[in-house]
Amino acid sequence: MYNFYAFLDRMKYIRRWSLMRSSREENIMEHSQQVAMFAHALAVIDREIYHNAPDVSKTVLYALYHETSEVMTGDLPTPIKYFNAEIHGAYKQLEDRASDKLLAMLPEPLRGGIAPFVKADAESYEYKLVKAADKLSAYVKCLEELKSGNAEFKRAKESIEQELASKKMPCLDYFMENFIPGFLLTLDEMENL
């Protein structure tokens, strides 16, 4: 018996934004799905509009698995995770150990096909696209919360907006310009455009 997928199914129980009051809770399973969609979009935009050559499948798989270690570590809030280099380094080691433990829950013949995505190449361009998609997901969460009248996310939105702008990625700028405005609309407004 192998418990890899049973553990990953528990992603739906790991809450994000634990230090913030949210009008709607978000878990790492739904977050990972959104990041995978956004990463896919960024990779396709990068390929089709800017004629670069990211590996689209690798990008999506990196995104799909990018939070898997959190079924063992939980979601450490960003202000704590990045408080200083020592804490960030220790947490990264903890995530790596959790990923190794998860991968050990797979039959040996499957590990080679899954491990490269659970333990992504952080230096690759595809991983940079995933990190941008991860920030986009956080930005959309902020927009959603502000739209529902929750001012708790005002500073987070401003901070994430600055981070996104500083990435200097044309595919990200394209997404921000062409797709983010839709997140500010109501259902009726989206249907009437």
C-alpha positions as CSV (number, residue, x, y, z in Angstrom):
1,M,0.0,0.0,0.0
2,Y,1.3,3.5,-1.0
3,N,0.0,6.7,0.7
4,F,1.4,9.3,-1.7
5,Y,-2.0,10.3,-3.2
6,A,-3.9,9.9,0.0
7,F,-1.5,12.4,1.6
8,L,-1.9,14.8,-1.4
9,D,-5.7,14.6,-1.0
10,R,-5.2,16.2,2.4
11,M,-4.1,19.4,0.7
12,K,-7.8,20.4,0.9
13,Y,-7.5,20.7,4.6
14,I,-4.5,23.0,4.7
15,R,-5.7,26.6,5.0
16,R,-3.9,29.5,3.5
17,W,-3.8,33.1,4.8
18,S,-3.9,31.9,8.4
19,L,-2.9,35.3,9.8
20,M,-5.6,37.2,7.9
21,R,-9.3,37.4,8.3
22,S,-10.8,36.1,5.0
23,S,-14.3,36.4,3.7
24,R,-13.8,33.1,2.0
25,E,-11.2,30.5,3.2
26,E,-8.8,29.1,0.6
27,N,-6.9,25.8,0.8
28,I,-3.7,24.7,-0.8
29,M,-5.4,22.3,-3.1
30,E,-7.6,24.9,-4.8
31,H,-4.6,27.3,-4.7
32,S,-2.5,24.8,-6.5
33,Q,-5.1,24.3,-9.2
34,Q,-5.3,28.1,-9.8
35,V,-1.5,28.4,-9.9
36,A,-1.4,25.6,-12.4
37,M,-3.9,27.4,-14.6
38,F,-2.1,30.7,-14.3
39,A,1.3,29.1,-14.9
40,H,-0.1,27.4,-18.0
41,A,-1.4,30.8,-19.2
42,L,2.0,32.5,-18.6
43,A,3.9,29.7,-20.5
44,V,1.5,29.8,-23.4
45,I,1.6,33.6,-23.6
46,D,5.4,33.5,-23.4
47,R,5.5,31.0,-26.2
48,E,2.8,32.3,-28.5
49,I,3.0,36.1,-28.0
50,Y,6.7,36.6,-27.1
51,H,8.1,33.6,-29.1
52,N,10.1,32.1,-26.2
53,A,10.3,28.4,-25.6
54,P,9.3,27.4,-22.1
55,D,8.4,23.8,-21.5
56,V,4.6,24.3,-21.0
57,S,4.0,20.8,-19.6
58,K,6.9,21.1,-17.1
59,T,5.6,24.5,-16.0
60,V,2.1,23.2,-15.3
61,L,3.4,20.1,-13.5
62,Y,5.8,22.2,-11.3
63,A,2.7,24.4,-10.4
64,L,0.5,21.4,-9.7
65,Y,3.0,20.0,-7.2
66,H,4.4,23.3,-5.8
67,E,2.7,23.1,-2.4
68,T,2.7,19.3,-1.8
69,S,5.2,19.5,1.1
70,E,2.7,21.6,3.0
71,V,0.6,18.5,3.7
72,M,3.3,17.8,6.3
73,T,4.6,21.3,7.1
74,G,1.4,23.3,6.9
75,D,1.3,26.7,5.2
76,L,3.8,29.0,7.0
77,P,2.6,32.6,6.7
78,T,4.8,34.7,4.4
79,P,5.8,37.2,7.1
80,I,7.2,34.4,9.1
81,K,8.7,32.4,6.3
82,Y,10.7,35.4,5.0
83,F,11.4,37.1,8.3
84,N,15.1,36.4,7.9
85,A,17.5,34.2,5.9
86,E,18.0,31.7,8.7
87,I,14.2,31.0,9.1
88,H,13.7,30.8,5.4
89,G,16.6,28.4,5.0
90,A,15.4,26.2,7.9
91,Y,11.9,26.1,6.4
92,K,13.3,25.3,3.0
93,Q,15.1,22.3,4.5
94,L,11.9,21.2,6.3
95,E,10.0,21.4,2.9
96,D,12.7,19.3,1.2
97,R,12.5,16.7,3.9
98,A,8.7,16.6,3.7
99,S,9.0,16.2,-0.1
100,D,11.4,13.3,0.3
101,K,9.1,11.7,2.8
102,L,6.2,12.0,0.4
103,L,8.2,10.7,-2.5
104,A,9.1,7.6,-0.4
105,M,5.4,6.9,-0.3
106,L,5.5,6.0,-4.0
107,P,6.4,2.7,-5.6
108,E,10.1,2.9,-6.7
109,P,9.3,2.7,-10.4
110,L,7.1,5.8,-10.2
111,R,9.4,8.1,-8.2
112,G,11.5,9.1,-11.2
113,G,8.5,10.3,-13.1
114,I,7.1,12.4,-10.2
115,A,10.1,13.5,-8.1
116,P,11.3,16.1,-10.7
117,F,8.0,18.0,-10.2
118,V,7.6,17.6,-6.5
119,K,11.2,18.8,-6.2
120,A,11.3,21.4,-9.0
121,D,14.4,22.9,-10.4
122,A,14.3,26.3,-8.7
123,E,16.8,27.7,-11.2
124,S,14.7,26.9,-14.3
125,Y,12.7,29.4,-16.3
126,E,9.6,27.2,-15.9
127,Y,9.9,27.5,-12.1
128,K,10.2,31.3,-12.4
129,L,6.9,31.2,-14.3
130,V,5.4,29.2,-11.5
131,K,6.6,31.7,-8.9
132,A,5.0,34.5,-10.9
133,A,1.8,32.4,-11.2
134,D,1.9,31.9,-7.4
135,K,2.1,35.6,-6.9
136,L,-0.8,36.1,-9.4
137,S,-2.9,33.8,-7.3
138,A,-2.2,35.7,-4.2
139,Y,-3.0,38.9,-6.0
140,V,-6.3,37.6,-7.2
141,K,-7.1,36.5,-3.6
142,C,-6.5,40.1,-2.5
143,L,-8.7,41.4,-5.2
144,E,-11.5,39.0,-4.3
145,E,-11.3,39.9,-0.6
146,L,-11.2,43.7,-1.3
147,K,-14.1,43.3,-3.7
148,S,-16.1,41.6,-0.9
149,G,-15.4,44.6,1.3
150,N,-12.6,43.1,3.4
151,A,-9.9,45.8,3.8
152,E,-7.7,43.3,5.6
153,F,-6.0,42.6,2.3
154,K,-5.3,46.2,1.2
155,R,-1.6,46.2,2.1
156,A,-1.1,42.7,0.9
157,K,-2.5,43.7,-2.5
158,E,-0.2,46.7,-2.7
159,S,2.8,44.7,-1.8
160,I,2.1,41.9,-4.2
161,E,1.3,44.4,-7.0
162,Q,4.9,45.9,-6.5
163,E,6.4,42.4,-6.5
164,L,4.6,41.5,-9.7
165,A,5.7,44.7,-11.4
166,S,9.3,44.2,-10.3
167,K,9.5,40.7,-12.0
168,K,9.9,42.3,-15.5
169,M,8.3,39.4,-17.3
170,P,6.5,40.4,-20.5
171,C,4.2,37.4,-20.3
172,L,3.2,38.4,-16.7
173,D,2.7,42.1,-17.8
174,Y,0.5,40.8,-20.6
175,F,-1.6,38.7,-18.2
176,M,-2.0,41.6,-15.8
177,E,-3.1,43.9,-18.6
178,N,-5.5,41.6,-20.4
179,F,-6.9,39.2,-17.7
180,I,-6.7,40.8,-14.3
181,P,-9.3,43.5,-15.0
182,G,-11.9,40.7,-15.4
183,F,-11.4,39.7,-11.8
184,L,-12.8,43.1,-10.8
185,L,-16.1,42.5,-12.6
186,T,-19.3,41.0,-11.4
187,L,-20.8,38.0,-13.2
188,D,-23.4,40.3,-14.9
189,E,-20.6,42.6,-16.1
190,M,-18.6,39.7,-17.4
191,E,-21.5,38.4,-19.4
192,N,-22.4,41.8,-20.9
193,L,-19.0,42.6,-22.3
